Amino acid sequence: MNGPLEWIASIGTIVAAAMIAFDMGRRATAWGFILFCVVAAMWIYIGLKENAIPLAAMNAVLLGINAWGVWQYWFHPKNREDSGKHEAAS
């Protein structure tokens, strides 16, 4: 498990974590969650391909958690209303 796909998924995971941890605003955080979803799907594929079922299972759960984050930051009506207020105040 040391191919280019694994490296891309690893780097993507690091970048997504940084985007969320640096708290650069709602939009950057939302894109961080989207990137987390993409790399989680990659890790699921890698885990299934390499017969690393714990890796695939963990990332299936993480995919669900991060999909919830995407919903919260991009689509939840409560947050869509709040983002309009923040943009008007800026």
Gaussian input, Z-matrix of N, CA and C with variables (Angstrom, degrees):
# hf/3-21g

backbone

0 1
 N
 C     1     B1
 C     2     B2     1     A1
 N     3     B3     2     A2     1     D1
 C     4     B4     3     A3     2     D2
 C     5     B5     4     A4     3     D3
 N     6     B6     5     A5     4     D4
 C     7     B7     6     A6     5     D5
 C     8     B8     7     A7     6     D6
 N     9     B9     8     A8     7     D7
 C    10    B10     9     A9     8     D8
 C    11    B11    10    A10     9     D9
 N    12    B12    11    A11    10    D10
 C    13    B13    12    A12    11    D11
 C    14    B14    13    A13    12    D12
 N    15    B15    14    A14    13    D13
 C    16    B16    15    A15    14    D14
 C    17    B17    16    A16    15    D15
 N    18    B18    17    A17    16    D16
 C    19    B19    18    A18    17    D17
 C    20    B20    19    A19    18    D18
 N    21    B21    20    A20    19    D19
 C    22    B22    21    A21    20    D20
 C    23    B23    22    A22    21    D21
 N    24    B24    23    A23    22    D22
 C    25    B25    24    A24    23    D23
 C    26    B26    25    A25    24    D24
 N    27    B27    26    A26    25    D25
 C    28    B28    27    A27    26    D26
 C    29    B29    28    A28    27    D27
 N    30    B30    29    A29    28    D28
 C    31    B31    30    A30    29    D29
 C    32    B32    31    A31    30    D30
 N    33    B33    32    A32    31    D31
 C    34    B34    33    A33    32    D32
 C    35    B35    34    A34    33    D33
 N    36    B36    35    A35    34    D34
 C    37    B37    36    A36    35    D35
 C    38    B38    37    A37    36    D36
 N    39    B39    38    A38    37    D37
 C    40    B40    39    A39    38    D38
 C    41    B41    40    A40    39    D39
 N    42    B42    41    A41    40    D40
 C    43    B43    42    A42    41    D41
 C    44    B44    43    A43    42    D42
 N    45    B45    44    A44    43    D43
 C    46    B46    45    A45    44    D44
 C    47    B47    46    A46    45    D45
 N    48    B48    47    A47    46    D46
 C    49    B49    48    A48    47    D47
 C    50    B50    49    A49    48    D48
 N    51    B51    50    A50    49    D49
 C    52    B52    51    A51    50    D50
 C    53    B53    52    A52    51    D51
 N    54    B54    53    A53    52    D52
 C    55    B55    54    A54    53    D53
 C    56    B56    55    A55    54    D54
 N    57    B57    56    A56    55    D55
 C    58    B58    57    A57    56    D56
 C    59    B59    58    A58    57    D57
 N    60    B60    59    A59    58    D58
 C    61    B61    60    A60    59    D59
 C    62    B62    61    A61    60    D60
 N    63    B63    62    A62    61    D61
 C    64    B64    63    A63    62    D62
 C    65    B65    64    A64    63    D63
 N    66    B66    65    A65    64    D64
 C    67    B67    66    A66    65    D65
 C    68    B68    67    A67    66    D66
 N    69    B69    68    A68    67    D67
 C    70    B70    69    A69    68    D68
 C    71    B71    70    A70    69    D69
 N    72    B72    71    A71    70    D70
 C    73    B73    72    A72    71    D71
 C    74    B74    73    A73    72    D72
 N    75    B75    74    A74    73    D73
 C    76    B76    75    A75    74    D74
 C    77    B77    76    A76    75    D75
 N    78    B78    77    A77    76    D76
 C    79    B79    78    A78    77    D77
 C    80    B80    79    A79    78    D78
 N    81    B81    80    A80    79    D79
 C    82    B82    81    A81    80    D80
 C    83    B83    82    A82    81    D81
 N    84    B84    83    A83    82    D82
 C    85    B85    84    A84    83    D83
 C    86    B86    85    A85    84    D84
 N    87    B87    86    A86    85    D85
 C    88    B88    87    A87    86    D86
 C    89    B89    88    A88    87    D87
 N    90    B90    89    A89    88    D88
 C    91    B91    90    A90    89    D89
 C    92    B92    91    A91    90    D90
 N    93    B93    92    A92    91    D91
 C    94    B94    93    A93    92    D92
 C    95    B95    94    A94    93    D93
 N    96    B96    95    A95    94    D94
 C    97    B97    96    A96    95    D95
 C    98    B98    97    A97    96    D96
 N    99    B99    98    A98    97    D97
 C   100   B100    99    A99    98    D98
 C   101   B101   100   A100    99    D99
 N   102   B102   101   A101   100   D100
 C   103   B103   102   A102   101   D101
 C   104   B104   103   A103   102   D102
 N   105   B105   104   A104   103   D103
 C   106   B106   105   A105   104   D104
 C   107   B107   106   A106   105   D105
 N   108   B108   107   A107   106   D106
 C   109   B109   108   A108   107   D107
 C   110   B110   109   A109   108   D108
 N   111   B111   110   A110   109   D109
 C   112   B112   111   A111   110   D110
 C   113   B113   112   A112   111   D111
 N   114   B114   113   A113   112   D112
 C   115   B115   114   A114   113   D113
 C   116   B116   115   A115   114   D114
 N   117   B117   116   A116   115   D115
 C   118   B118   117   A117   116   D116
 C   119   B119   118   A118   117   D117
 N   120   B120   119   A119   118   D118
 C   121   B121   120   A120   119   D119
 C   122   B122   121   A121   120   D120
 N   123   B123   122   A122   121   D121
 C   124   B124   123   A123   122   D122
 C   125   B125   124   A124   123   D123
 N   126   B126   125   A125   124   D124
 C   127   B127   126   A126   125   D125
 C   128   B128   127   A127   126   D126
 N   129   B129   128   A128   127   D127
 C   130   B130   129   A129   128   D128
 C   131   B131   130   A130   129   D129
 N   132   B132   131   A131   130   D130
 C   133   B133   132   A132   131   D131
 C   134   B134   133   A133   132   D132
 N   135   B135   134   A134   133   D133
 C   136   B136   135   A135   134   D134
 C   137   B137   136   A136   135   D135
 N   138   B138   137   A137   136   D136
 C   139   B139   138   A138   137   D137
 C   140   B140   139   A139   138   D138
 N   141   B141   140   A140   139   D139
 C   142   B142   141   A141   140   D140
 C   143   B143   142   A142   141   D141
 N   144   B144   143   A143   142   D142
 C   145   B145   144   A144   143   D143
 C   146   B146   145   A145   144   D144
 N   147   B147   146   A146   145   D145
 C   148   B148   147   A147   146   D146
 C   149   B149   148   A148   147   D147
 N   150   B150   149   A149   148   D148
 C   151   B151   150   A150   149   D149
 C   152   B152   151   A151   150   D150
 N   153   B153   152   A152   151   D151
 C   154   B154   153   A153   152   D152
 C   155   B155   154   A154   153   D153
 N   156   B156   155   A155   154   D154
 C   157   B157   156   A156   155   D155
 C   158   B158   157   A157   156   D156
 N   159   B159   158   A158   157   D157
 C   160   B160   159   A159   158   D158
 C   161   B161   160   A160   159   D159
 N   162   B162   161   A161   160   D160
 C   163   B163   162   A162   161   D161
 C   164   B164   163   A163   162   D162
 N   165   B165   164   A164   163   D163
 C   166   B166   165   A165   164   D164
 C   167   B167   166   A166   165   D165
 N   168   B168   167   A167   166   D166
 C   169   B169   168   A168   167   D167
 C   170   B170   169   A169   168   D168
 N   171   B171   170   A170   169   D169
 C   172   B172   171   A171   170   D170
 C   173   B173   172   A172   171   D171
 N   174   B174   173   A173   172   D172
 C   175   B175   174   A174   173   D173
 C   176   B176   175   A175   174   D174
 N   177   B177   176   A176   175   D175
 C   178   B178   177   A177   176   D176
 C   179   B179   178   A178   177   D177
 N   180   B180   179   A179   178   D178
 C   181   B181   180   A180   179   D179
 C   182   B182   181   A181   180   D180
 N   183   B183   182   A182   181   D181
 C   184   B184   183   A183   182   D182
 C   185   B185   184   A184   183   D183
 N   186   B186   185   A185   184   D184
 C   187   B187   186   A186   185   D185
 C   188   B188   187   A187   186   D186
 N   189   B189   188   A188   187   D187
 C   190   B190   189   A189   188   D188
 C   191   B191   190   A190   189   D189
 N   192   B192   191   A191   190   D190
 C   193   B193   192   A192   191   D191
 C   194   B194   193   A193   192   D192
 N   195   B195   194   A194   193   D193
 C   196   B196   195   A195   194   D194
 C   197   B197   196   A196   195   D195
 N   198   B198   197   A197   196   D196
 C   199   B199   198   A198   197   D197
 C   200   B200   199   A199   198   D198
 N   201   B201   200   A200   199   D199
 C   202   B202   201   A201   200   D200
 C   203   B203   202   A202   201   D201
 N   204   B204   203   A203   202   D202
 C   205   B205   204   A204   203   D203
 C   206   B206   205   A205   204   D204
 N   207   B207   206   A206   205   D205
 C   208   B208   207   A207   206   D206
 C   209   B209   208   A208   207   D207
 N   210   B210   209   A209   208   D208
 C   211   B211   210   A210   209   D209
 C   212   B212   211   A211   210   D210
 N   213   B213   212   A212   211   D211
 C   214   B214   213   A213   212   D212
 C   215   B215   214   A214   213   D213
 N   216   B216   215   A215   214   D214
 C   217   B217   216   A216   215   D215
 C   218   B218   217   A217   216   D216
 N   219   B219   218   A218   217   D217
 C   220   B220   219   A219   218   D218
 C   221   B221   220   A220   219   D219
 N   222   B222   221   A221   220   D220
 C   223   B223   222   A222   221   D221
 C   224   B224   223   A223   222   D222
 N   225   B225   224   A224   223   D223
 C   226   B226   225   A225   224   D224
 C   227   B227   226   A226   225   D225
 N   228   B228   227   A227   226   D226
 C   229   B229   228   A228   227   D227
 C   230   B230   229   A229   228   D228
 N   231   B231   230   A230   229   D229
 C   232   B232   231   A231   230   D230
 C   233   B233   232   A232   231   D231
 N   234   B234   233   A233   232   D232
 C   235   B235   234   A234   233   D233
 C   236   B236   235   A235   234   D234
 N   237   B237   236   A236   235   D235
 C   238   B238   237   A237   236   D236
 C   239   B239   238   A238   237   D237
 N   240   B240   239   A239   238   D238
 C   241   B241   240   A240   239   D239
 C   242   B242   241   A241   240   D240
 N   243   B243   242   A242   241   D241
 C   244   B244   243   A243   242   D242
 C   245   B245   244   A244   243   D243
 N   246   B246   245   A245   244   D244
 C   247   B247   246   A246   245   D245
 C   248   B248   247   A247   246   D246
 N   249   B249   248   A248   247   D247
 C   250   B250   249   A249   248   D248
 C   251   B251   250   A250   249   D249
 N   252   B252   251   A251   250   D250
 C   253   B253   252   A252   251   D251
 C   254   B254   253   A253   252   D252
 N   255   B255   254   A254   253   D253
 C   256   B256   255   A255   254   D254
 C   257   B257   256   A256   255   D255
 N   258   B258   257   A257   256   D256
 C   259   B259   258   A258   257   D257
 C   260   B260   259   A259   258   D258
 N   261   B261   260   A260   259   D259
 C   262   B262   261   A261   260   D260
 C   263   B263   262   A262   261   D261
 N   264   B264   263   A263   262   D262
 C   265   B265   264   A264   263   D263
 C   266   B266   265   A265   264   D264
 N   267   B267   266   A266   265   D265
 C   268   B268   267   A267   266   D266
 C   269   B269   268   A268   267   D267

   B1=1.4435
   B2=1.5297
   B3=1.2997
   B4=1.4540
   B5=1.5251
   B6=1.3270
   B7=1.4559
   B8=1.5136
   B9=1.3197
   B10=1.4608
   B11=1.5349
   B12=1.3273
   B13=1.4639
   B14=1.5331
   B15=1.3221
   B16=1.4630
   B17=1.5285
   B18=1.3374
   B19=1.4641
   B20=1.5218
   B21=1.3154
   B22=1.4645
   B23=1.5271
   B24=1.3306
   B25=1.4616
   B26=1.5281
   B27=1.3291
   B28=1.4682
   B29=1.5202
   B30=1.3092
   B31=1.4669
   B32=1.5305
   B33=1.3157
   B34=1.4637
   B35=1.5144
   B36=1.3272
   B37=1.4595
   B38=1.5294
   B39=1.3132
   B40=1.4654
   B41=1.5322
   B42=1.3194
   B43=1.4638
   B44=1.5301
   B45=1.3328
   B46=1.4675
   B47=1.5292
   B48=1.3196
   B49=1.4651
   B50=1.5248
   B51=1.3225
   B52=1.4660
   B53=1.5270
   B54=1.3219
   B55=1.4655
   B56=1.5240
   B57=1.3200
   B58=1.4609
   B59=1.5238
   B60=1.3174
   B61=1.4643
   B62=1.5265
   B63=1.3313
   B64=1.4635
   B65=1.5246
   B66=1.3367
   B67=1.4646
   B68=1.5280
   B69=1.3212
   B70=1.4666
   B71=1.5261
   B72=1.3101
   B73=1.4585
   B74=1.5105
   B75=1.3201
   B76=1.4688
   B77=1.5235
   B78=1.3123
   B79=1.4611
   B80=1.5321
   B81=1.3303
   B82=1.4687
   B83=1.5263
   B84=1.3240
   B85=1.4600
   B86=1.5220
   B87=1.3274
   B88=1.4647
   B89=1.5242
   B90=1.3421
   B91=1.4659
   B92=1.5263
   B93=1.3263
   B94=1.4634
   B95=1.5229
   B96=1.3390
   B97=1.4639
   B98=1.5265
   B99=1.3236
   B100=1.4639
   B101=1.5271
   B102=1.3277
   B103=1.4670
   B104=1.5209
   B105=1.3432
   B106=1.4632
   B107=1.5378
   B108=1.3263
   B109=1.4714
   B110=1.5244
   B111=1.3166
   B112=1.4700
   B113=1.5294
   B114=1.3335
   B115=1.4661
   B116=1.5220
   B117=1.3284
   B118=1.4660
   B119=1.5244
   B120=1.3431
   B121=1.4699
   B122=1.5318
   B123=1.3312
   B124=1.4707
   B125=1.5310
   B126=1.3436
   B127=1.4736
   B128=1.5268
   B129=1.3201
   B130=1.4671
   B131=1.5240
   B132=1.3216
   B133=1.4660
   B134=1.5271
   B135=1.3380
   B136=1.4658
   B137=1.5337
   B138=1.3195
   B139=1.4627
   B140=1.5202
   B141=1.3255
   B142=1.4666
   B143=1.5268
   B144=1.3329
   B145=1.4677
   B146=1.5354
   B147=1.3292
   B148=1.4714
   B149=1.5323
   B150=1.3250
   B151=1.4643
   B152=1.5372
   B153=1.3210
   B154=1.4685
   B155=1.5289
   B156=1.3170
   B157=1.4637
   B158=1.5312
   B159=1.3460
   B160=1.4791
   B161=1.5383
   B162=1.3208
   B163=1.4594
   B164=1.5259
   B165=1.3191
   B166=1.4613
   B167=1.5299
   B168=1.3271
   B169=1.4682
   B170=1.5294
   B171=1.3293
   B172=1.4630
   B173=1.5249
   B174=1.3136
   B175=1.4583
   B176=1.5181
   B177=1.3154
   B178=1.4658
   B179=1.5331
   B180=1.3268
   B181=1.4669
   B182=1.5287
   B183=1.3288
   B184=1.4703
   B185=1.5269
   B186=1.3192
   B187=1.4627
   B188=1.5242
   B189=1.3240
   B190=1.4676
   B191=1.5230
   B192=1.3329
   B193=1.4673
   B194=1.5256
   B195=1.3104
   B196=1.4623
   B197=1.5211
   B198=1.3195
   B199=1.4650
   B200=1.5311
   B201=1.3251
   B202=1.4630
   B203=1.5431
   B204=1.3267
   B205=1.4589
   B206=1.5212
   B207=1.3259
   B208=1.4690
   B209=1.5234
   B210=1.3246
   B211=1.4683
   B212=1.5290
   B213=1.3297
   B214=1.4623
   B215=1.5252
   B216=1.3114
   B217=1.4557
   B218=1.5229
   B219=1.3525
   B220=1.4636
   B221=1.5221
   B222=1.3347
   B223=1.4580
   B224=1.5232
   B225=1.3013
   B226=1.4640
   B227=1.5251
   B228=1.3429
   B229=1.4752
   B230=1.5348
   B231=1.2979
   B232=1.4628
   B233=1.5299
   B234=1.3055
   B235=1.4544
   B236=1.5185
   B237=1.3016
   B238=1.4661
   B239=1.5249
   B240=1.3264
   B241=1.4633
   B242=1.5187
   B243=1.3464
   B244=1.4646
   B245=1.5174
   B246=1.3399
   B247=1.4624
   B248=1.5247
   B249=1.3142
   B250=1.4495
   B251=1.5140
   B252=1.3405
   B253=1.4577
   B254=1.5220
   B255=1.3489
   B256=1.4543
   B257=1.5219
   B258=1.3328
   B259=1.4535
   B260=1.5265
   B261=1.3408
   B262=1.4559
   B263=1.5311
   B264=1.3297
   B265=1.4651
   B266=1.5189
   B267=1.3273
   B268=1.4682
   B269=1.5045
   A1=109.30
   A2=116.28
   A3=120.39
   A4=110.79
   A5=115.49
   A6=119.48
   A7=112.18
   A8=116.62
   A9=120.83
   A10=113.34
   A11=117.49
   A12=120.25
   A13=110.77
   A14=116.36
   A15=120.33
   A16=111.29
   A17=116.13
   A18=119.75
   A19=111.11
   A20=117.08
   A21=120.81
   A22=110.09
   A23=116.68
   A24=120.67
   A25=111.12
   A26=116.93
   A27=120.55
   A28=111.61
   A29=116.39
   A30=120.35
   A31=110.39
   A32=116.55
   A33=120.22
   A34=112.44
   A35=116.84
   A36=121.13
   A37=110.54
   A38=116.92
   A39=121.51
   A40=110.58
   A41=116.75
   A42=120.77
   A43=110.41
   A44=117.15
   A45=120.47
   A46=110.89
   A47=117.07
   A48=120.30
   A49=110.93
   A50=116.76
   A51=120.65
   A52=110.48
   A53=117.17
   A54=120.32
   A55=111.45
   A56=116.15
   A57=119.96
   A58=110.61
   A59=117.41
   A60=121.19
   A61=112.74
   A62=118.38
   A63=120.42
   A64=112.60
   A65=117.41
   A66=122.40
   A67=111.52
   A68=115.14
   A69=121.13
   A70=112.02
   A71=116.92
   A72=121.45
   A73=111.68
   A74=114.74
   A75=120.83
   A76=112.45
   A77=117.22
   A78=119.96
   A79=110.92
   A80=117.66
   A81=120.90
   A82=110.37
   A83=116.25
   A84=119.52
   A85=110.61
   A86=116.68
   A87=120.22
   A88=110.99
   A89=117.40
   A90=119.91
   A91=111.03
   A92=117.33
   A93=120.60
   A94=111.17
   A95=116.53
   A96=119.86
   A97=111.50
   A98=117.21
   A99=120.09
   A100=110.33
   A101=116.54
   A102=119.76
   A103=110.70
   A104=117.39
   A105=120.32
   A106=110.67
   A107=117.84
   A108=120.55
   A109=110.99
   A110=116.51
   A111=120.50
   A112=110.27
   A113=116.85
   A114=118.43
   A115=111.47
   A116=118.20
   A117=119.71
   A118=110.09
   A119=116.61
   A120=120.04
   A121=110.36
   A122=115.88
   A123=119.16
   A124=110.45
   A125=116.67
   A126=119.91
   A127=111.67
   A128=117.35
   A129=119.87
   A130=109.20
   A131=116.46
   A132=120.60
   A133=110.90
   A134=116.43
   A135=120.29
   A136=110.29
   A137=116.24
   A138=120.23
   A139=112.38
   A140=117.04
   A141=119.98
   A142=111.01
   A143=115.72
   A144=120.09
   A145=111.41
   A146=116.22
   A147=121.11
   A148=112.73
   A149=116.94
   A150=122.69
   A151=111.02
   A152=116.00
   A153=122.72
   A154=106.90
   A155=114.82
   A156=121.40
   A157=112.71
   A158=119.92
   A159=118.00
   A160=112.63
   A161=117.64
   A162=121.63
   A163=110.28
   A164=116.55
   A165=120.88
   A166=110.97
   A167=117.21
   A168=120.95
   A169=110.97
   A170=116.97
   A171=120.60
   A172=110.35
   A173=117.01
   A174=120.18
   A175=112.43
   A176=118.03
   A177=120.11
   A178=109.35
   A179=116.56
   A180=120.10
   A181=110.16
   A182=116.35
   A183=119.88
   A184=111.99
   A185=116.91
   A186=120.36
   A187=109.93
   A188=116.87
   A189=120.10
   A190=112.02
   A191=116.51
   A192=120.68
   A193=110.59
   A194=116.83
   A195=120.01
   A196=112.31
   A197=117.74
   A198=120.18
   A199=109.40
   A200=117.01
   A201=121.40
   A202=109.26
   A203=117.21
   A204=121.17
   A205=111.81
   A206=116.90
   A207=120.52
   A208=109.45
   A209=116.45
   A210=120.81
   A211=110.22
   A212=116.73
   A213=120.52
   A214=111.76
   A215=118.15
   A216=121.14
   A217=114.04
   A218=118.12
   A219=119.43
   A220=113.85
   A221=117.07
   A222=118.20
   A223=115.84
   A224=119.66
   A225=120.94
   A226=109.03
   A227=117.74
   A228=120.42
   A229=112.95
   A230=117.99
   A231=121.46
   A232=110.99
   A233=116.74
   A234=120.78
   A235=112.30
   A236=118.11
   A237=120.22
   A238=109.53
   A239=117.15
   A240=121.06
   A241=110.25
   A242=117.08
   A243=121.31
   A244=111.70
   A245=117.75
   A246=119.81
   A247=110.70
   A248=118.45
   A249=120.91
   A250=111.67
   A251=116.99
   A252=121.65
   A253=110.85
   A254=116.85
   A255=121.16
   A256=110.74
   A257=117.37
   A258=120.50
   A259=110.52
   A260=117.31
   A261=120.72
   A262=110.71
   A263=116.38
   A264=120.98
   A265=112.34
   A266=117.69
   A267=120.64
   A268=112.90
   D1=67.64
   D2=-178.63
   D3=-143.19
   D4=36.33
   D5=-177.85
   D6=-95.86
   D7=-178.37
   D8=-177.88
   D9=-63.12
   D10=-35.22
   D11=179.63
   D12=-63.56
   D13=-40.59
   D14=178.64
   D15=-65.58
   D16=-38.81
   D17=178.43
   D18=-67.10
   D19=-41.66
   D20=178.14
   D21=-62.19
   D22=-45.08
   D23=179.09
   D24=-63.87
   D25=-39.87
   D26=179.13
   D27=-64.54
   D28=-48.14
   D29=-179.73
   D30=-65.42
   D31=-40.11
   D32=176.97
   D33=-61.57
   D34=-38.23
   D35=177.92
   D36=-64.45
   D37=-42.89
   D38=178.83
   D39=-63.59
   D40=-45.30
   D41=-179.47
   D42=-63.65
   D43=-43.71
   D44=179.72
   D45=-62.07
   D46=-43.47
   D47=178.28
   D48=-61.76
   D49=-40.80
   D50=179.82
   D51=-66.02
   D52=-40.78
   D53=-179.72
   D54=-60.21
   D55=-36.34
   D56=179.64
   D57=-79.93
   D58=-42.98
   D59=-175.85
   D60=-67.75
   D61=-35.08
   D62=-177.88
   D63=-74.35
   D64=-11.29
   D65=174.87
   D66=48.40
   D67=59.77
   D68=-178.02
   D69=-91.17
   D70=18.66
   D71=178.98
   D72=117.29
   D73=166.91
   D74=-176.15
   D75=-61.58
   D76=-41.17
   D77=-176.25
   D78=-65.76
   D79=-44.93
   D80=179.20
   D81=-64.50
   D82=-39.67
   D83=178.28
   D84=-64.39
   D85=-42.69
   D86=178.54
   D87=-61.29
   D88=-42.78
   D89=177.54
   D90=-66.30
   D91=-32.07
   D92=174.87
   D93=-61.77
   D94=-42.85
   D95=177.37
   D96=-64.61
   D97=-38.45
   D98=177.51
   D99=-63.71
   D100=-44.28
   D101=177.56
   D102=-62.11
   D103=-40.72
   D104=176.06
   D105=-58.14
   D106=-39.74
   D107=178.88
   D108=-64.01
   D109=-42.92
   D110=-179.65
   D111=-62.76
   D112=-48.27
   D113=-177.12
   D114=-71.41
   D115=-30.68
   D116=175.20
   D117=-62.62
   D118=-41.42
   D119=177.12
   D120=-63.09
   D121=-38.11
   D122=177.08
   D123=-63.76
   D124=-43.92
   D125=179.84
   D126=-65.36
   D127=-34.00
   D128=176.02
   D129=-62.67
   D130=-47.92
   D131=178.48
   D132=-58.98
   D133=-46.92
   D134=-179.77
   D135=-61.55
   D136=-45.78
   D137=-179.23
   D138=-60.91
   D139=-41.76
   D140=178.92
   D141=-69.25
   D142=-40.90
   D143=-179.44
   D144=-64.55
   D145=-38.61
   D146=-177.25
   D147=-93.12
   D148=6.60
   D149=-178.44
   D150=59.12
   D151=35.10
   D152=175.84
   D153=-102.52
   D154=74.53
   D155=-173.36
   D156=-60.91
   D157=-40.07
   D158=176.94
   D159=-59.28
   D160=-38.62
   D161=177.77
   D162=-63.71
   D163=-44.71
   D164=179.43
   D165=-65.61
   D166=-42.40
   D167=-179.35
   D168=-65.25
   D169=-44.85
   D170=179.56
   D171=-59.64
   D172=-43.35
   D173=-178.09
   D174=-74.47
   D175=-24.17
   D176=173.03
   D177=-65.67
   D178=-41.78
   D179=176.54
   D180=-66.32
   D181=-45.12
   D182=178.75
   D183=-61.98
   D184=-35.69
   D185=176.57
   D186=-60.64
   D187=-43.61
   D188=177.61
   D189=-62.91
   D190=-44.21
   D191=179.23
   D192=-62.35
   D193=-45.55
   D194=-178.53
   D195=-71.74
   D196=-31.02
   D197=173.62
   D198=-63.55
   D199=-37.34
   D200=175.11
   D201=-62.62
   D202=-40.52
   D203=176.46
   D204=-61.33
   D205=-41.64
   D206=176.54
   D207=-60.38
   D208=-45.91
   D209=178.79
   D210=-58.74
   D211=-46.52
   D212=-177.47
   D213=-63.61
   D214=-42.38
   D215=-173.98
   D216=-85.32
   D217=-28.94
   D218=-176.32
   D219=-105.37
   D220=-37.11
   D221=-165.35
   D222=-118.11
   D223=-17.32
   D224=-176.87
   D225=-64.47
   D226=126.68
   D227=-175.65
   D228=-56.15
   D229=-37.83
   D230=179.90
   D231=-58.67
   D232=-43.56
   D233=-177.74
   D234=-78.35
   D235=-27.51
   D236=176.67
   D237=-66.61
   D238=-38.02
   D239=177.35
   D240=-67.36
   D241=-43.18
   D242=-179.32
   D243=-62.85
   D244=-40.01
   D245=-177.04
   D246=-65.49
   D247=-33.58
   D248=177.24
   D249=-66.23
   D250=-37.76
   D251=178.80
   D252=-66.68
   D253=-41.15
   D254=-179.40
   D255=-67.05
   D256=-38.82
   D257=-178.91
   D258=-69.64
   D259=-34.65
   D260=179.48
   D261=-71.00
   D262=-32.15
   D263=-179.52
   D264=-75.89
   D265=-22.24
   D266=-175.79
   D267=-74.97

